[in-house]
Amino acid sequence: MEGEFTGKEVYRQHFDPKEFLKLHVPFGSGSLAVRERGYAFILEKLHKAFLLDGIQGETLIDIGSGPSIHQLLSACESFQEIIATDFLEQNREEMQKWLKKDPEAFDWTLMVKYVCQLEGDREKWMEKEEKLRKTIKQVLKCDVTQTNPLDPLVLQPVSCVLSTYCLESACEDLPTYRSALKNVGSLVQAGGHLIFVVALRGTYYMVGQHKFSCIYLEPKMVEEAVKEAGFGIVCFETLDMNFTQDLADVQGVGFLVAQKHNEA
Ligand SMILES: C[S@@+](CC[C@H](N)C(=O)[O-])C[C@H]1O[C@@H](n2cnc3c(N)ncnc32)[C@H](O)[C@@H]1O
């Protein structure tokens, strides 16, 4: 891997939620441009999974939400309750700002409108924002390197766990990634779903001036780790991407849906 592993202390000190959002997330009220097609890909796949393929249930846990809410815009139509989580206090605070309509909160309008358009009515974006705010019931601390990522809380396994671009950033190497996947997978009940958005074939991403490591993953490595954690792959679609050096060296994004085997 190029550069050093950026562990928890580096995240605590240098991961600035506002810088992350400014650099990586398209915002405003225009339309999603070509360079943002990675986001369009993710939002379309999540729309399909939750609204067309019918993945639904009582509770969804989003692992490593960061300061972001876009990944939950379709899920709030299919789950009664969403639990957002992140390792960093500053990210949890940034999300709370959006939930409380703080004037300094990030402007997610563009993403919200895009998802509303997928659902058939771009004009319903304010209702959608309200619905998501009501559905996110908790914002909890999590650490994917712990056997129970939500420790000290112990929750009943839930019907769906979602995670976007988290484990590959949180883990130092492939063995740690595989074990983190088992930790996160343990939060899913038998027959429930795991949905992952994965950065493929990359070694870093930028947040402001700071470079954060991620582990180099080929789709096959992700599939093997998911199977080893007790899941069957339902679908795994990939999109080739090329970022500029000031953003990341990631070469693709993977969208994976897996289902936990029923215990014998
Ligand atoms: C690239 S960001 C992705 C954020 C968000 N999911 C998104 O798609 O915009 C990676 C996230 O992983 C979180 N993270 C880093 N180490 C972690 C750990 N050990 N456990 C849980 N989350 C962690 C960071 O705080 C950060 O929010």
The ligand as an ORCA input file, in Angstrom:
! r2SCAN-3c Opt
* xyz 0 1
  C     -14.875      7.422      3.574
  S     -15.799      7.776      5.016
  C     -17.416      7.211      4.509
  C     -18.537      7.929      5.178
  C     -19.968      7.628      4.655
  N     -20.324      6.242      4.870
  C     -20.112      7.982      3.198
  O     -20.298      7.078      2.364
  O     -20.078      9.191      2.883
  C     -15.218      6.525      6.120
  C     -15.889      6.555      7.490
  O     -15.392      5.460      8.277
  C     -15.343      5.901      9.630
  N     -14.427      5.026     10.387
  C     -13.071      5.042     10.433
  N     -12.622      4.107     11.277
  C     -13.707      3.471     11.788
  C     -13.895      2.404     12.697
  N     -12.871      1.789     13.278
  N     -15.161      2.000     12.950
  C     -16.225      2.620     12.364
  N     -16.117      3.637     11.491
  C     -14.876      4.062     11.209
  C     -14.856      7.335      9.521
  O     -15.126      8.075     10.683
  C     -15.621      7.814      8.297
  O     -16.838      8.397      8.654
*
